[in-house]
Amino acid sequence: MINILVNTILPIFSIIFVGYLLKLKKVIDPAFSRTANQIVFNVAIPAMLLNELAQASFRENFNLRAVICTLVALVVVMGVSFVFCLVLNVPRSRRGTFLHSSFHGNLGYMAYAIAYYTLGESHFARMAILSSFLMIGQNSLAVWALTTFSETHPRQGQIRNLIKLMLRNPIILTMIVGITWSALGFPIPKPFQKGLDILSGMAFPTALLLIGSSLSFGAFREMAMEIVGIGFLKLFGLPLTGYLLMMVAGVPDILTLPAMILLGSPPATVTYIMATELGGDPELAATSVSLFTLASAFSYTLILWMFS
């Protein structure tokens, strides 16, 4: 386990730490973060995903039972998180964000980086295909959770908000294109593939720097119980639920580690954005993202040690 922490996890999290230091030194300011985030989210990660998915065999890497198990795990944990809301007496204004943060993981930046640097390119496509369905499930449940408990956004707009969210998400759109291309079996033209390779190279280093530059811990004292509850559900409850479901369903072992990396990812940065846009609690979301991004260094070490 120590070997995994030192040789695999710490190099990845050291880039996050560099991003945090650059923020403190004001080398990375909010303006740069916004611009760099747009480049990574809209260009670099889509280029990397398209490159990996289009070259992979969809038939060899797709497993319906794994998809169903990960989606059911989301629903189960969201239900448990609602029970936590009642037990912890979470104010109604925070409940949508509490539910959302307990199941919506940082797939695009965190899980992909962990998988890419630990599984290698040969297994990354398998995880990317599985993540495409998980990402759609996360966003669907997120809109429901936030609008259900929002005092400013009516539930009547749930479907419209969901469609708008999907159409604005370049990662989801790229996955649809990449999986379709893979299923049809078309090759990528060499010049185009070379360009994708170049763009892909900037995706994860920049994403990890941006994660570090966004760390914030301001609301922990005010919402300690809610934040601890989110961490328990997201880093422990969700991967455990997914693993048990996959064991019962007989999902091949080769898909277990990719699924655990996805389900064990810390709360996504988008939980803060959606909390702001859909009437949630941005401070609860931001602090949960920051704290459990750091805590995931240890939870990912445990996952890699158990399932490698």
Protein Blocks (a to p, Z undefined) as FASTA:
>chain_A
ZZmmmmmmmmmmmmmmmmmmmmmnomacfklmmmmmmmmmmmmmmmmmmmmmmmpcfklm
pcfklmmmmmmmmmmmmmmmmmmmmmnopafklmmmmmmmmmmccfklmmmmmmmmmnom
mlmmmmmmmmmmmmmmmmmmmmmmmmmmpckbcfklmmmmmmmmmmmmmklmmmmmmmmm
mmnopacdfklmmmmmmmmmmmmmmmmmmmmmmgccklmmmmmmmmmmmmmmmmmmmmmm
mmmmmmmnopafklmmmmmmmmmpccdfklmmmmmmnopafklmmmmmmmmmmmmmmmmm
mmmmmmZZ
